């Protein structure tokens, strides 16, 4: 120790250049890394950073079409805007705090304002190419992990004005990454919904919207589940679409300058407040705010000058004003909603009546469970939740609200049985990973009212552990991972839990918080090497690789995997299968088919799919 202190000299001080710092601390620039299983993982942020620049060009009136192609490990984006000024092509993708967006005249209400986006993509890619076409000339530059490898001279070109960027994410940083098509599909559609008239050609498919947020809500909701037709309101620098459904929860899609703010922010908070105030005044009744917002689905998009976000990944708006010298966000949103929504309800009596009916229904349901809810909350306290059912992570035990990035990286494993929960508890990262232990199989809650959540002890305690009783704003864990055995009972428990979430907290699934933990089915090993296999095909390959009759173990339950081994499966390389709802999925129809009483239909479905599995197995043999 004394030698270390003695050797602390000027040579101990090191300055990192831009690309070294990005590669050393990528989370500061693109949030969490991930493997692509989550919608906000780093590889999607890389795609967004590049497409955002093309969107900014479109917003300024240049380029109505963007071509995007994403293959397994390669991304290509071509816009037809003005093109980067040729003399600044290299600087714009390799010098921090360099870009056109500091000039408010060129980019008045842009997504990216800090001059970092494409530089981060460049530094975090094994290959990065930028090519600009401008007024009959073209300039190309190529990089490898931020280091320039080709700085070509300007040449004449017949290409249309615009910019093309091609990159391959660095697999040493984004380990075992894969793009999930549904996530990219949602991303491209959101761009189109927020920029009516824009066309994105994505992997051979055309994405286009003429009605903006009305189209977004139509895509996100089941028309048969709406209590009244979607209300679509537009003003200067603000657009709103909303309706009420038959489902539980509040569902919001909020955007700022085209950026999807998944964690909301000042604009979303202002909308929630403005809706309650306007509706109370319209009906001249002091409704409980929870009754007004219950079962609402809404989308809001605002345009803001010099937006302030709470992180580099821009998932939560922090701006208090819509412009440096403009009104507050609260006033801006409230004034618009008060006039536009009030006018709409006065002109559309049928929608006003349906809205009132939905509010009164929510009021009745809330009062019906008020007594049960109070008793359930008392039971939760007496159960000493944090010591018996929930083994919490240290971030929450210490209530460290200052480190938002760590709180957003938290995971809750839901397990069944003492052995499984014990293995995960001993193997987990105690800083960010928590474990909730179920006792036996949960209740099939399909068709039940929310009353059952408070009457059923397991559901009530799980609800409290997640802190979602009053909505997702208080959600304590970013990932909710169902970890059950790979057998029939485990699959049944998995379905019962998914039914619980889809029935009462569908927003958790829609927002990409619910996952299934994939653990190995087999362990194949000899004296020199151990291979964990997640399928029979992987087992066959492992046997061929190791040869000499290796030892083969079939894991029937999570409790059979030792804590030392379990660390391999819930660490950096954890395999998660996200629960994704397709655009054409009706939650009620889905639950009715799989969890309802239509036994003959479900039985035929199982028989047909078993036949398919058998045919595939025979072909493989």
C-alpha positions in Angstrom: 0.0 0.0 0.0 2.9 2.3 0.8 4.5 1.7 -2.5 1.2 2.5 -4.3 0.9 5.8 -2.5 4.6 6.6 -3.2 4.1 5.9 -7.0 1.2 8.3 -7.3 2.7 10.8 -9.8 1.8 12.8 -12.9 2.1 9.6 -14.9 -0.8 8.1 -12.8 -3.2 10.6 -14.3 -4.7 9.5 -17.6 -6.9 11.3 -20.1 -9.1 9.3 -22.3 -10.0 10.4 -25.8 -13.7 10.4 -26.9 -13.9 6.8 -28.2 -12.0 5.3 -25.3 -14.3 7.0 -22.8 -17.4 5.8 -24.7 -16.1 2.2 -24.9 -15.1 2.2 -21.2 -18.4 3.7 -20.0 -21.0 2.9 -22.7 -23.8 3.1 -20.2 -23.3 6.8 -19.9 -24.1 7.2 -23.6 -26.6 4.5 -24.5 -28.0 3.2 -21.2 -27.8 -0.5 -20.4 -26.1 -2.8 -22.8 -28.2 -6.0 -22.8 -28.5 -8.7 -25.5 -31.5 -7.4 -27.3 -34.1 -9.1 -25.2 -35.3 -5.8 -23.8 -36.8 -3.0 -25.9 -34.4 -0.4 -24.4 -31.2 -2.4 -24.8 -28.2 -0.7 -26.3 -28.4 -2.2 -29.8 -31.8 -0.5 -30.3 -30.4 2.7 -29.0 -27.7 2.6 -31.6 -30.4 2.1 -34.3 -32.4 5.0 -32.9 -29.4 7.4 -32.7 -28.8 7.0 -36.4 -32.5 7.1 -37.5 -33.1 10.1 -35.2 -30.8 12.2 -37.3 -32.7 11.3 -40.5 -36.0 12.1 -38.7 -34.6 15.5 -37.7 -34.0 16.2 -41.4 -37.6 15.2 -42.2 -38.9 17.4 -39.4 -37.0 20.4 -41.0 -38.7 19.7 -44.3 -36.0 17.7 -46.1 -36.7 14.1 -47.2 -40.0 12.3 -47.0 -38.5 8.8 -47.2 -36.0 6.9 -45.1 -34.6 3.4 -46.0 -33.7 1.1 -43.1 -32.3 -2.4 -43.4 -31.4 -4.5 -40.3 -30.0 -8.0 -40.8 -28.6 -10.3 -38.1 -25.6 -8.1 -37.2 -25.7 -5.2 -39.6 -27.7 -1.9 -39.8 -28.1 0.4 -42.8 -29.9 3.7 -42.8 -30.2 6.0 -45.9 -32.1 9.3 -45.8 -32.8 11.8 -48.5 -32.3 15.0 -46.6 -29.7 17.7 -47.2 -26.7 15.5 -46.5 -24.0 16.3 -44.0 -21.8 19.2 -45.3 -19.0 17.3 -47.0 -16.1 19.1 -45.2 -17.6 18.1 -41.8 -18.5 14.4 -42.5 -15.6 13.0 -40.4 -16.1 15.5 -37.6 -19.8 14.9 -37.2 -19.3 11.2 -36.5 -16.0 11.4 -34.6 -15.8 14.6 -32.6 -17.8 15.0 -29.4 -19.9 18.1 -29.2 -19.8 18.6 -33.0 -23.0 18.8 -35.0 -25.6 21.0 -36.7 -28.1 20.9 -33.8 -26.4 23.6 -31.8 -27.6 26.0 -34.5 -31.2 26.5 -33.5 -32.0 27.9 -36.9 -31.0 24.6 -38.6 -32.7 22.2 -36.0 -35.3 24.1 -34.0 -37.0 21.2 -32.2 -34.6 18.3 -32.6 -34.4 15.0 -30.8 -30.6 15.0 -30.2 -29.0 18.2 -29.0 -25.7 17.1 -27.4 -23.7 16.0 -30.4 -23.0 12.5 -29.0 -25.4 10.1 -30.8 -23.5 8.9 -33.9 -20.2 9.2 -32.2 -21.4 6.6 -29.7 -22.5 4.4 -32.5 -19.2 4.8 -34.2 -17.1 4.0 -31.1 -19.3 0.9 -30.2 -19.2 -0.6 -33.7 -16.6 -2.9 -35.3 -17.4 -1.3 -38.6 -18.9 2.1 -39.2 -19.4 3.9 -42.5 -20.8 7.3 -43.2 -21.4 8.6 -46.7 -22.9 12.0 -47.6 -24.4 13.0 -50.9 -24.7 16.7 -51.5 -25.3 18.7 -54.7 -23.6 16.2 -57.1 -20.7 15.4 -54.8 -20.1 12.6 -52.3 -17.8 11.9 -49.4 -17.3 8.6 -47.5 -15.4 7.8 -44.3 -15.0 4.4 -42.6 -14.1 3.5 -39.0 -13.3 0.6 -36.8 -14.3 1.0 -33.1 -14.0 4.8 -33.6 -10.6 4.7 -35.4 -10.8 6.0 -38.9 -9.6 3.5 -41.5 -10.6 5.3 -44.7 -10.9 9.1 -45.2 -11.8 9.2 -48.9 -11.6 12.3 -51.0 -14.7 14.0 -52.3 -15.9 12.7 -55.6 -18.7 13.5 -58.1 -21.8 11.5 -57.7 -25.3 11.1 -59.2 -26.8 10.0 -55.9 -29.7 11.9 -54.4 -28.9 14.3 -51.6 -28.8 12.7 -48.2 -26.8 10.6 -45.8 -26.1 6.9 -45.5 -24.8 5.2 -42.4 -23.8 1.5 -42.1 -22.6 -0.1 -38.9 -22.1 -3.4 -37.1 -22.4 -3.4 -33.3 -19.3 -4.6 -31.4 -19.9 -8.2 -30.2 -17.3 -7.8 -27.5 -19.5 -5.1 -25.9 -23.0 -6.4 -26.9 -22.5 -10.0 -26.0 -24.6 -12.6 -27.7 -26.9 -9.8 -29.0 -29.8 -10.3 -31.4 -32.4 -8.0 -32.8 -36.0 -8.9 -32.0 -38.1 -8.1 -35.1 -41.2 -6.9 -33.1 -39.1 -4.3 -31.3 -37.8 -2.8 -34.5 -41.2 -3.0 -36.0 -42.6 -0.9 -33.1 -39.7 1.6 -33.4 -40.4 2.2 -37.2 -44.1 2.5 -36.7 -43.6 5.0 -33.9 -41.5 7.2 -36.2 -44.3 7.1 -38.8 -47.1 7.8 -36.3 -45.2 10.9 -35.0 -44.4 12.2 -38.4 -47.5 11.8 -40.5 -46.6 11.6 -44.2 -43.2 10.1 -43.6 -42.5 6.8 -45.3 -40.0 4.3 -43.9 -39.0 1.4 -46.1 -37.9 -1.2 -43.5 -36.5 -4.5 -44.6 -38.7 -4.5 -47.7 -41.9 -3.4 -46.0 -43.5 0.1 -46.3 -44.4 2.0 -43.1 -46.6 5.0 -43.4 -49.2 6.9 -41.4 -51.6 9.7 -42.3 -53.5 10.1 -39.0 -50.6 10.2 -36.5 -51.5 9.3 -32.9 -54.9 8.1 -33.9 -53.2 5.4 -36.0 -50.9 4.6 -33.1 -53.7 4.0 -30.6 -55.7 2.0 -33.2 -52.7 -0.2 -33.6 -52.1 -0.6 -29.9 -55.7 -1.3 -28.9 -58.4 -3.7 -29.8 -61.3 -1.8 -31.3 -63.9 -4.1 -29.6 -62.3 -3.2 -26.2 -62.8 0.5 -26.5 -65.6 2.2 -24.7 -65.9 5.0 -27.2 -64.1 5.9 -30.5 -60.6 7.3 -30.1 -60.6 11.0 -29.5 -57.9 12.7 -31.7 -56.9 16.3 -30.9 -54.1 18.4 -32.5 -52.7 21.8 -31.8 -49.5 23.7 -32.4 -46.6 21.6 -31.1 -49.0 19.2 -29.4 -51.1 16.1 -30.4 -53.3 13.9 -28.3 -55.3 10.7 -28.7 -57.2 8.9 -26.0 -60.0 6.5 -25.1 -61.1 4.3 -22.2 -61.1 0.5 -22.3 -62.5 -2.5 -20.4 -59.1 -3.4 -19.0 -57.4 -2.4 -15.8 -54.6 0.1 -15.4 -53.5 3.3 -17.2 -51.7 3.1 -20.5 -49.7 6.0 -21.8 -47.5 6.5 -24.9 -45.6 9.8 -24.6 -43.2 11.5 -27.0 -41.1 14.5 -27.2 -39.7 15.8 -30.5 -40.3 12.3 -31.9 -38.5 10.6 -29.0 -40.5 7.8 -27.2 -40.2 8.7 -23.5 -40.9 5.3 -22.1 -40.5 6.6 -18.5 -42.8 9.6 -19.1 -41.8 12.9 -17.6 -43.2 16.4 -17.2 -45.4 16.2 -20.3 -47.0 12.9 -19.3 -47.5 14.1 -15.7 -49.2 17.3 -17.0 -51.5 15.3 -19.2 -52.7 13.0 -16.3 -53.4 16.1 -14.3 -55.1 18.0 -17.1 -57.4 15.1 -18.0 -58.7 14.9 -14.4 -59.2 18.7 -14.2 -61.0 19.0 -17.5 -63.3 16.1 -17.0 -64.3 17.2 -13.5 -65.2 20.6 -14.9 -67.1 19.2 -17.9 -69.3 17.0 -15.8 -69.3 19.4 -12.8 -68.5 16.5 -10.5 -65.5 16.1 -8.2 -64.6 12.6 -9.3 -61.7 10.7 -7.7 -58.7 11.1 -9.9 -58.1 7.4 -9.9 -61.6 6.8 -11.3 -61.1 9.3 -14.1 -57.8 7.7 -15.2 -58.8 4.1 -14.6 -58.6 2.0 -17.8 -57.5 5.0 -19.9 -55.2 4.6 -23.0 -53.7 7.8 -24.3 -50.9 9.0 -26.5 -49.3 12.5 -26.3 -46.6 14.1 -28.5 -45.1 17.5 -27.9 -42.5 19.6 -29.7 -40.1 21.4 -27.3 -37.3 23.8 -27.9 -34.0 22.7 -26.2 -35.6 19.7 -24.4 -33.9 18.5 -21.2 -33.9 14.8 -20.6 -33.0 13.0 -17.4 -30.5 10.7 -19.1 -28.5 10.4 -22.4 -31.0 7.8 -23.6 -33.8 10.4 -23.4 -36.5 8.1 -21.9 -37.8 10.7 -19.4 -38.5 14.4 -20.0 -37.3 16.8 -17.3 -38.1 20.1 -19.1 -40.2 22.4 -17.0 -40.9 24.8 -19.9 -41.7 24.2 -23.6 -39.1 26.8 -24.5 -36.5 28.9 -22.7 -38.9 31.9 -22.6 -42.2 29.9 -23.0 -44.9 28.7 -20.7 -44.5 25.8 -18.3 -45.2 22.3 -19.6 -48.0 22.1 -17.1 -49.7 25.2 -18.3 -49.1 24.4 -22.0 -50.6 20.9 -21.8 -53.5 21.9 -19.4 -54.5 24.9 -21.6 -54.7 22.7 -24.7 -56.6 19.8 -23.0 -59.0 22.1 -21.3 -60.1 23.7 -24.6 -59.7 20.9 -27.1 -61.2 18.1 -25.0 -64.0 20.2 -23.6 -65.0 21.3 -27.1 -64.9 17.7 -28.3 -67.1 16.4 -25.5 -69.7 19.2 -26.0 -69.9 18.3 -29.7 -69.9 14.5 -29.2 -72.6 13.6 -26.7 -72.3 9.8 -27.3 -68.6 9.8 -26.4 -69.3 12.0 -23.4 -72.0 9.6 -22.1 -69.7 6.6 -22.6 -66.9 8.3 -20.8 -69.1 9.1 -17.9 -70.4 5.5 -17.7 -66.8 4.2 -17.6 -65.9 6.6 -14.8 -68.9 5.6 -12.7 -68.1 2.0 -13.2 -64.6 2.5 -12.0 -66.0 4.4 -9.0 -68.3 1.5 -8.1 -65.5 -1.1 -8.4 -63.2 1.1 -6.2 -65.8 1.4 -3.5 -66.6 -2.3 -3.6 -63.0 -3.3 -2.8 -62.2 -0.4 -0.4 -62.8 -2.5 2.7 -61.1 -5.6 1.3 -58.1 -3.5 0.2 -57.6 -2.0 3.6 -57.6 -5.5 5.2 -55.2 -6.8 2.5 -52.8 -3.9 3.1 -52.8 -4.7 6.8 -52.1 -8.4 6.1 -49.2 -7.5 3.8 -47.6 -5.5 6.7 -48.2 -8.3 9.1 -46.6 -10.8 6.7 -43.4 -9.0 7.1 -43.0 -9.0 3.4 -39.3 -8.2 3.1 -38.2 -11.1 5.3 -40.6 -13.9 4.3 -41.8 -13.7 0.8 -39.4 -11.2 -0.8 -35.6 -11.3 -0.6 -35.0 -7.8 -1.8 -32.0 -6.3 -3.5 -29.8 -3.9 -1.6 -30.7 -0.9 -3.8 -34.2 -1.0 -2.5 -33.3 -2.0 1.0 -31.0 1.0 1.1 -33.6 3.1 -0.7 -30.9 4.6 -2.8 -33.0 7.0 -4.9 -30.0 8.9 -6.2 -28.7 6.2 -8.5 -31.5 6.0 -11.0 -29.5 3.9 -13.5 -29.0 1.1 -10.9 -32.7 1.2 -9.9 -33.6 0.8 -13.6 -31.3 -2.3 -13.8 -33.1 -4.2 -11.0 -34.7 -7.6 -11.5 -37.3 -9.6 -9.6 -37.2 -13.4 -10.0 -40.6 -15.0 -9.2 -40.0 -18.7 -8.2 -42.0 -21.5 -6.8 -40.8 -23.7 -3.9 -38.1 -23.4 -1.3 -35.4 -25.2 -3.3 -35.7 -23.1 -6.4 -35.9 -19.8 -4.6 -33.0 -20.9 -2.4 -30.7 -21.6 -5.4 -31.5 -18.3 -7.0 -31.2 -16.4 -3.7 -27.7 -17.8 -3.1 -26.6 -17.2 -6.7 -28.0 -13.7 -7.4 -26.4 -10.3 -7.5 -27.6 -9.0 -4.2 -27.2 -5.5 -5.3 -29.7 -5.5 -8.2 -31.5 -8.9 -8.1 -34.4 -9.8 -5.8 -36.4 -13.0 -5.3 -40.1 -13.5 -4.6 -41.1 -17.0 -3.5 -44.5 -18.4 -4.4 -46.2 -21.0 -2.2 -47.8 -23.6 -4.5 -49.6 -22.8 -7.8 -51.3 -19.4 -8.1 -55.0 -19.1 -8.6 -56.4 -19.0 -12.2 -57.7 -15.5 -12.1 -59.2 -15.3 -15.6 -62.6 -13.6 -15.6 -62.1 -12.4 -12.0 -62.4 -8.8 -10.9 -59.6 -7.0 -9.1 -61.2 -7.9 -5.9 -59.4 -11.3 -6.1 -56.0 -9.5 -6.1 -56.7 -8.4 -2.5 -58.4 -11.5 -1.3 -55.7 -13.9 -2.6 -52.6 -13.6 -0.3 -50.0 -14.6 -3.0 -51.4 -12.0 -5.5 -51.7 -9.3 -2.8 -48.1 -9.8 -1.6 -46.7 -9.9 -5.1 -48.6 -6.7 -6.0 -47.0 -5.0 -2.9 -43.5 -6.3 -3.8 -43.8 -4.8 -7.2 -45.5 -1.6 -5.8 -48.0 -1.4 -8.7 -51.2 -1.1 -6.8 -51.6 2.5 -8.0 -50.0 2.2 -11.4 -46.6 1.6 -13.0 -45.0 4.9 -11.7 -44.0 3.2 -8.6 -42.7 -0.1 -10.2 -39.7 -1.2 -8.2 -38.1 -3.5 -10.7 -37.3 -3.0 -14.4 -37.4 -6.7 -15.2 -40.0 -9.2 -13.8 -38.6 -12.7 -14.5 -40.8 -15.8 -14.1 -38.4 -18.6 -13.1 -40.1 -21.9 -13.0 -39.1 -25.5 -13.6 -38.9 -26.8 -17.2 -41.7 -29.4 -16.7 -45.5 -29.5 -16.9 -46.0 -28.0 -13.5 -43.5 -25.3 -14.1 -45.3 -24.4 -17.4 -48.6 -24.3 -15.7 -47.3 -21.9 -13.0 -45.9 -19.8 -15.8 -49.3 -19.6 -17.5 -51.1 -18.7 -14.2 -48.7 -15.9 -13.5 -49.0 -14.5 -17.1 -52.8 -14.6 -16.7 -52.5 -12.6 -13.5 -50.3 -9.9 -15.2 -52.4 -9.8 -18.4 -55.7 -9.7 -16.5 -54.9 -7.0 -13.9 -51.7 -5.3 -15.0 -51.5 -5.6 -18.8 -49.3 -2.5 -18.9 -46.4 -4.4 -17.4 -46.4 -6.8 -20.4 -47.0 -4.0 -23.0 -44.1 -2.0 -21.6 -41.8 -5.0 -21.9 -41.2 -5.7 -18.2 -42.1 -9.4 -18.1 -39.7 -12.2 -19.1 -39.3 -15.9 -18.9 -36.0 -17.2 -17.5 -34.3 -19.7 -19.8 -32.2 -22.2 -17.9 -30.3 -25.2 -19.4 -32.1 -28.5 -19.8 -28.9 -30.5 -19.9 -25.3 -30.5 -18.6 -22.8 -32.4 -20.7 -19.3 -32.7 -19.3 -16.1 -34.6 -19.2 -13.0 -34.1 -17.1 -11.9 -31.1 -19.1 -15.0 -29.2 -20.2 -18.6 -28.6 -19.2 -21.3 -27.5 -21.7 -24.8 -26.4 -20.7 -27.5 -27.1 -23.3 -30.8 -25.3 -23.7 -32.3 -27.8 -26.2 -31.9 -31.4 -27.4 -30.1 -30.1 -30.5 -27.5 -28.4 -28.3 -27.1 -31.6 -26.3 -26.4 -33.6 -29.4 -23.8 -31.1 -30.6 -22.2 -31.1 -27.1 -22.0 -35.0 -27.1 -20.3 -34.9 -30.5 -17.9 -32.3 -29.4 -16.8 -33.9 -26.2 -17.0 -37.6 -27.3 -15.8 -40.5 -25.2 -19.2 -40.9 -23.5 -19.5 -37.7 -21.5 -21.6 -37.5 -18.3 -25.1 -36.1 -19.2 -27.4 -34.6 -16.6 -31.0 -33.6 -17.3 -32.1 -30.8 -15.0 -35.7 -31.4 -14.1 -36.1 -28.5 -11.7 -34.3 -25.3 -10.8 -33.6 -26.7 -7.3 -31.4 -29.4 -8.9 -29.0 -26.7 -10.2 -26.4 -25.8 -7.6 -25.9 -22.1 -6.6 -22.4 -22.1 -8.0 -23.8 -23.2 -11.4 -26.8 -20.9 -11.2 -24.5 -17.9 -11.2 -23.7 -18.7 -14.9 -27.4 -18.5 -15.8 -28.5 -15.2 -14.1 -25.4 -13.1 -14.6 -24.3 -11.1 -17.6 -25.1 -13.8 -20.1 -28.6 -14.5 -18.6 -31.0 -15.8 -21.3 -34.4 -14.1 -21.1 -37.4 -14.6 -23.4 -39.5 -11.4 -23.4 -43.3 -11.6 -23.4 -44.4 -9.7 -26.4 -48.0 -9.0 -27.4 -48.5 -8.8 -31.2 -50.4 -5.9 -32.6 -53.4 -8.1 -33.5 -53.5 -9.8 -30.0 -56.6 -9.3 -28.0 -55.8 -10.0 -24.4 -59.3 -11.1 -23.5 -59.5 -13.5 -26.4 -56.0 -14.8 -25.6 -56.9 -15.5 -22.0 -60.3 -16.9 -22.9 -58.7 -19.5 -25.2 -55.9 -20.6 -23.0 -57.3 -20.2 -19.5 -61.1 -20.2 -20.1 -63.6 -23.1 -20.2 -63.4 -23.8 -24.0 -62.0 -27.3 -23.3 -62.8 -28.9 -26.7 -61.2 -26.1 -28.7 -58.1 -26.1 -26.6 -57.8 -29.9 -26.7 -57.9 -29.8 -30.5 -55.2 -27.1 -30.5 -53.0 -29.2 -28.3 -53.5 -32.4 -30.4 -52.8 -30.5 -33.7 -49.6 -29.0 -32.3 -48.4 -32.2 -30.8 -48.7 -33.8 -34.3 -46.6 -31.0 -35.7 -43.9 -31.5 -33.0 -43.9 -35.3 -33.8 -43.5 -34.7 -37.5 -40.6 -32.3 -36.9 -38.9 -34.8 -34.6 -39.3 -37.5 -37.2 -37.8 -35.3 -39.9 -34.9 -34.4 -37.7 -34.2 -38.1 -37.1 
